Amino acid sequence: MTMKKINAFEQGEAILKTLSKGAFLTTAADGKQNTMTIGWGSLGFKWGQPTFTVMVRQSRYTKELIDANPEFTVSFPVKEGFAQALGLCGSKSGRDLDKFAAAGLTTKAGETVSVPVIKGCGLHLECKIVEHYTMAEDKFDKELCEKWYANKDWHTCYTGIITAAYVEE
Ligand SMILES: Cc1cc2nc3c(=O)[nH]c(=O)nc-3n(C[C@H](O)[C@H](O)[C@H](O)COP(=O)(O)O)c2cc1C
C-alpha cells in the first residue's frame, strides 16, 4: 500500500460526505492511543492555510489525549467494511478498552504527527492544533443549545492546520 499526497480541497466532497456517515478521529499521548467516531467537523481555510476542525465533548477520553498532545488524524472510510468499527468506536470509550484491538483496526504511523492513521480507510488528514475553544451558553441559539447541550456536555472545537493529506493506493 502506498500513500499518495493529495490537495485536501480537491477531495472536499469525499471528505464531507464520508464524515457525515462517520470517520475516525485518532489521538495519542503519553504512550496511549485512541480513536473515536466523529460525524461533525469542518474543512476550512484559516490563517492562510488549509485547516480541519473537530468537535469533542468534555466527557470523551479523546479529550484527555488531545489536550495532552495537540495533534490528531482523521481517517475517512471511503472504502467499504468499516460500519461495525464505526459503531464500536462511536459507543465504547477508550478508557475501558483498546478499541483498535476490539474493532480489528490496524494503524500506520503518521508522517508529520506523532499520531497514527487507520489503515484501509482510504483517505487521511494529519493535523496540528493551533486554536481551540469550548462552546458557551451565552453565545448559542437557545433552541439549539437546549437540544444538544441540556446536560452541559459542551463540545470543544479544535482547529488543526492540515500538515499532510493523502489517499491509499
Ligand atoms: C456517527 C457518530 C458520530 C459521532 N460524532 C461525534 C463528534 O463529532 N464529537 C463527539 O464528541 N462525539 C461524537 N460521537 C460519540 C463518540 O464517538 C463516543 O462517545 C465515543 O465512545 C467516545 O470515545 P472515547 O471516550 O474513547 O473518546 C459520535 C458517535 C457516532 C456513532
Ligand as a Chemical Component Dictionary entry (heavy atoms), coordinates in Angstrom:
data_LIG
# 
_chem_comp.id                   LIG 
_chem_comp.type                 NON-POLYMER 
_chem_comp.pdbx_formal_charge   0 
_chem_comp.three_letter_code    LIG 
# 
loop_
_chem_comp_atom.comp_id 
_chem_comp_atom.atom_id 
_chem_comp_atom.alt_atom_id 
_chem_comp_atom.type_symbol 
_chem_comp_atom.charge 
_chem_comp_atom.model_Cartn_x 
_chem_comp_atom.model_Cartn_y 
_chem_comp_atom.model_Cartn_z 
_chem_comp_atom.pdbx_ordinal 
LIG C1  C1  C 0 -21.833 8.585  13.921 1  
LIG C2  C2  C 0 -21.266 9.127  15.211 2  
LIG C3  C3  C 0 -20.725 10.407 15.223 3  
LIG C4  C4  C 0 -20.189 10.949 16.405 4  
LIG N1  N1  N 0 -19.655 12.211 16.377 5  
LIG C5  C5  C 0 -19.078 12.742 17.494 6  
LIG C6  C6  C 0 -18.459 14.039 17.449 7  
LIG O1  O1  O 0 -18.352 14.709 16.396 8  
LIG N2  N2  N 0 -17.962 14.528 18.616 9  
LIG C7  C7  C 0 -18.029 13.837 19.802 10 
LIG O2  O2  O 0 -17.574 14.328 20.849 11 
LIG N3  N3  N 0 -18.591 12.587 19.860 12 
LIG C8  C8  C 0 -19.110 12.019 18.736 13 
LIG N4  N4  N 0 -19.654 10.758 18.759 14 
LIG C9  C9  C 0 -19.642 9.990  20.030 15 
LIG C10 C10 C 0 -18.280 9.355  20.352 16 
LIG O3  O3  O 0 -17.751 8.681  19.214 17 
LIG C11 C11 C 0 -18.437 8.340  21.505 18 
LIG O4  O4  O 0 -18.931 8.988  22.649 19 
LIG C12 C12 C 0 -17.162 7.577  21.832 20 
LIG O5  O5  O 0 -17.499 6.437  22.591 21 
LIG C13 C13 C 0 -16.129 8.411  22.583 22 
LIG O6  O6  O 0 -14.982 7.635  22.737 23 
LIG P1  P1  P 0 -13.774 7.981  23.737 24 
LIG O7  O7  O 0 -14.337 8.080  25.150 25 
LIG O8  O8  O 0 -12.841 6.807  23.568 26 
LIG O9  O9  O 0 -13.170 9.257  23.274 27 
LIG C14 C14 C 0 -20.196 10.186 17.603 28 
LIG C15 C15 C 0 -20.726 8.890  17.578 29 
LIG C16 C16 C 0 -21.249 8.361  16.410 30 
LIG C17 C17 C 0 -21.803 6.955  16.424 31 
# 
loop_
_chem_comp_bond.comp_id 
_chem_comp_bond.atom_id_1 
_chem_comp_bond.atom_id_2 
_chem_comp_bond.value_order 
_chem_comp_bond.pdbx_ordinal 
LIG C1  C2  SING 1  
LIG C2  C3  SING 2  
LIG C2  C16 DOUB 3  
LIG C3  C4  DOUB 4  
LIG C4  N1  SING 5  
LIG C4  C14 SING 6  
LIG N1  C5  DOUB 7  
LIG C5  C6  SING 8  
LIG C5  C8  SING 9  
LIG C6  O1  DOUB 10 
LIG C6  N2  SING 11 
LIG N2  C7  SING 12 
LIG C7  O2  DOUB 13 
LIG C7  N3  SING 14 
LIG N3  C8  DOUB 15 
LIG C8  N4  SING 16 
LIG N4  C9  SING 17 
LIG N4  C14 SING 18 
LIG C9  C10 SING 19 
LIG C10 O3  SING 20 
LIG C10 C11 SING 21 
LIG C11 O4  SING 22 
LIG C11 C12 SING 23 
LIG C12 O5  SING 24 
LIG C12 C13 SING 25 
LIG C13 O6  SING 26 
LIG O6  P1  SING 27 
LIG P1  O7  DOUB 28 
LIG P1  O8  SING 29 
LIG P1  O9  SING 30 
LIG C14 C15 DOUB 31 
LIG C15 C16 SING 32 
LIG C16 C17 SING 33 
# 
